[in-house]
Amino acid sequence: MISRRSALTLLGGTAATLALGGCGKRNAERRDIVFATQKTGVPFLAQTRGAFARRLAARDIAPVRWVEFASGPPLIEAMRAGAVDIGIVGDTPVAYAQAAGTDLRYVAAQSFSGMVGGGLLVPASSDVASLARLRGKRIAYTRGSSAEFALAAALRQQGMRLSDVQAVNLTPGDGQAAFANGAVDGWVIWDPFFTLAQIRNGAREIPLPTSGIRTVAFYIASGDFTRERPDILRATLDELRAEAEWGNRHHAYYRDATARATRIPPEVIDRMIERYRDGMFRVAPVTPDIIANQQRVSDYLHTAGALPKKVDAARAAWTGWTPER
């Protein structure tokens, strides 16, 4: 767990100072939002275009401050420290946050029927052709991220546990370098790193079964935000949903903006978008099915020995939003 001082270091300079500036005023009078973002998804689109912030300002909700993270675990630590109000993470960071007693709620969701835009990669020359061959191999992933659940769930179907592989806990950037240099035998990762490794390194995918559990990305909000400013939260989700609808009609804009921000070739991003098709962007309410799915994710992680205790997924769910349209 990071301290408030550590959060300042994590968030970096002025952006962090802005993010933490209102932490003593977490009440219904606040009209600003500190939004955590990564270089992907609806929040990135909203930040890049600027229309999202303008629409919120028209609702007297301003300013929107953006703080960037590389993955879900540090984002949640910053939320724990009071540095951000809302952001998007995978299902596994939410389960870890619950187990740690973090005061947050998942308030909206984007779900897929399988591991879309991510999975297990091995070098083209690897002798690994199936999950059964992973035993004893050095497998990189970011601990506490959705990649950990994907691997744990797949190994369980082979009668294996995470302890049956040599887990190497790496950030996405470090994992990319380790995989390219042959320092690990496999890498469980999400886009755009997943597609980039396939194109640049000739990486080969080993399909990961999920036992019918859906892949879900969650929009999460701090407990203070959900309790003290629910009307602002609902308006924020409405405008995020509008941004998602725009994004699904304008894939080329997203491709070009992402290419500029990440220096990833546009053809890599096109390939990534093709996997999602019309579901690239989605902001939907938290439903009983989503809660049940998250409970299965948490139970899987606990059984795999990754989660220190069982959690009740419903306790972190916030169902106070019905979309305007």
N, C-alpha and C positions, 0 to 999 in steps of 0.2 A: 504494500500500500504506500502511496506517495503522500508526502506532506504538502501543505499549501506552498511552501517554498519550492519544493520539487516540481509542483505543477507549473510554477512560473518558469522554471528552467525548461520543462517539457514543452510548454506552449510557445516560449520564445519571445523575449523583449516586449515591445509595445503591444502586440496582440494580446499577450497574457495580461498585461496591466489593464487593458481595456476590459478583458473578460472578467477579471476579478474585481473590477472597480465597484460593481454594484452588489457584491455578495452580502453586504450588511443590510440590504434593502429588499430582501426576497419577500415581497408582499404584494398585495393586489394593486398597489399604486404603480408598480413598475410597468413601463410600456415598451421596454427594449427586450431584445432576445440575443443571447449568445449561442450561436449555432456551430456545432462541431461538424467538420466536413472532411472528406477524403477526396482524392482526385478521381471520383467515380460516382455514378448514381444521380439521383434527383437533387440532393443537396449541392453537388458540384455544378449541375446544370443551373440551379437556382442562383448560386453565387455568381456564376460566369455571366449569365444574361442580365441580371439586375432587375428584371421585371417583378420577381417575387418580392423583393424588398420594397419596390415602389407600390405594389398592391397592398402590402401590409401597412405601409405608411399612410395610404388612403383610408385605412381602417384605424388610424391613429395608433399604430403599433410600430415603434421605431426607437432607435435604429436597430438594424440587424448587424451584429458583429460576427465575423467568421473566424474560426480557429481550426487549423488543419492538423490532422493526425494520419499516421501511416497504417493503423489497424485499430480493431475494436478494443483490445485490452487497455492501451494507454488512454483512449478516449474515455472509457469508463472510470479509470483512475482520476482523470481530470474532473469528471462529473462528481465523483465521490468527494473531491476536494473543493467543490463549489465553483469550479471554473467555467462550466458550460451548462446550458439549460436543456438542450435537445441535440440529438445526433442520430446516426444510423449505424448499427452494428449487426453482426450475425447472431444466430441463436445461442451458440456456445458461450460467448462473453456474457450474455444475459444470465445463463445458468450459473456461471462462476460468480457473477455479481450477487445473485440471490444467496448463494452459499456463504458469501462473505458478509452478508447483512447490509449490502449497499442500498441506500434509500433511492431507488429509481423505479420507474414503471415503463413497460412497453406499451406504447399508445397507438401504434399503427403498424402495418406489416406489408411486406412484399414477399409472396411465397411462390415456390416453383415445385414441380412434381418430382424433381430429382436434383442431382448435383449439377447445376447449370453454370457454365463458365468457370469451372474449376475441377480439381480432382487430383489424382496421383499421377505424377510423371516420373519416368525413368529414362536414363540415357539411351540413345538409339542402339548402342552396342551392348546394353545390359542383357544378362541371361534371365532376368525376371520376366516371366510371361503371365503370371497369375499371382493372386494375393498369397497363395500358399508358399510362394518362394520368397516372401518378405522376411521370414523368420531370421533373426540375427542381423538383418541389414540395417544400415544407417539411414534413417528416414527423417528428413527435415520437415518441420512445420512450426507454426507459431503457437506456443502453448496458450491455451485459453481462447483460441480463435475457432471459427467454424471448421477450419481444417482439422483440428484435433478430433472433433466429433465425427467428421466424415471418415477418418482413419479408424477410430475406435469402433464405429458401427460396422465397418467393412470387416475388420479383423474378427469381431465377435461372430460373424457368420461363418468364419473359417475355424471357429473354436479356439481363437487366439485372443490375446490381450495386448494392450500397448507395451507391456513389459516384455513381450516376445520379440519386439524390434528394438534397435538401438535408437531411441528418440533423440533428435538433435533440435533443441529449441532455438530457432532463429527468426529474426524479423524478416519480412518479405525481401527487403533489399539484401540482407546478408544471405538469405536462402538462395537468392538469385545467383550471387557470386559463388557460393559453395557448390551449387548444382553445375554451373558452367565450368568450374574448375575440377570437377570430379571428386570433390571432398565428401559427397554423400551419395548413397545409392538410389535415393528417391526423394521426391519433394511433393508434399501436399500443399496446394496453393490455389488461389483464386485469380480471376482476371484483374488487370491485364497481364500479370506475370505469367499466368498459365499459357495463354496464347503466344506471348512473346517467346517463351522458352521453346515452344513447339516450332516456331518459325526460325528463330535464331540458332537454337542448339539442336534442332532435329529431335526434340524430346518426344518420347512415345508414351501415350496414355494407357494406364492400367485401369479399366473401369471399376468404380467403387459402387457396389450395391448399397441401398439405404433401407431395405426392409419396409418400403412404403412410407417412410418418414419424409416429409416434405422439407426442402431447403427453404429457410425463412430468413429474411433480413428484417430487423426490427427498428422502427423509429422509437427511440427511448427518450424519456424526459426525467429530470430530477424529481424527487418526491415533492420538493417545495413548489416546483412549477405546476405539477398536476393538482396539488391541494389548494394553492393560493391564487393561481391565475388560470383556471380552467377555460374561461372564455377566450383568453388570448391563445391558449393552446389549441382550442378548437379552430379558431380563425387561421392559425399557422398551418394546421393540417389541411384545412380546406384549400389554402393557397398552394401547399405542396402538391396536393392532388391535381390542381389545375396545371401546375408546372409539369407534372408527370404526363398528363394528357398531351400537352404541347410537345414534350420530348418524344413521345411515341410517334408523332407526326413529322418530326424534324430530326431524323437520325443523322443526317449529314452535318447539321450544326454541331451536334454532340461529338461526332467523330473529329471534326476540325478543331473544336475547342480542347478536346482531350489530347489530341496530337500536339497542339501548341504547349499545353501545360506540362505534359509528360515527356515530350520528344519521342514518343512512340510513333512509328510509321502509321499513317492512316490506314493502310491495308491490314495491319494487325487489329486495329480497332473495328474495322468493317467485319472481320472474321468473328470477333467477339460479339458484335451486335447481332450477327446472323444467328448465333446460338439462342439468343433471347427472342428474336423476332418481335412480335407486338407486345411482348411482356417485358421489354427492356426496362420500362419505368412503371411503377405501380405504387400507390399509396392507398391502402385499404384498412377498414376498421378491424380491430381485434375481435374475432369471433370465437365461439366455443370450440370450433374445429382447430383454430390456430392455437388456443390455449392447450387443448389436448395434445396437439403435435409437440408443443414445447415441453409438456410434461414427459413425453416419450424421449425427447432429446436429453432432458435432465436425468431421467432414469438410466438411459444408456451410459451416460458419462459416469454416473455413480457406480453402476455395475462394472464398468471398465476400470475403476479405481482412479479416474481422473478427478472426479468431484468428491470433496471430502465428506459430504453428507447429502442426504436426500432433501429435495426442496419441493415446495408446493408452487407450481408455476402460476396458478391462478392468483396467488397473493401479489404477484408483480404485474398483473394485467390491469390496464385501465381501459374501460369500455365506455367512456363518456363522450364518445364522438360519433355522430351520425353525419356523413357527408352532406353538404348543401345540395349536391347534384351527383 
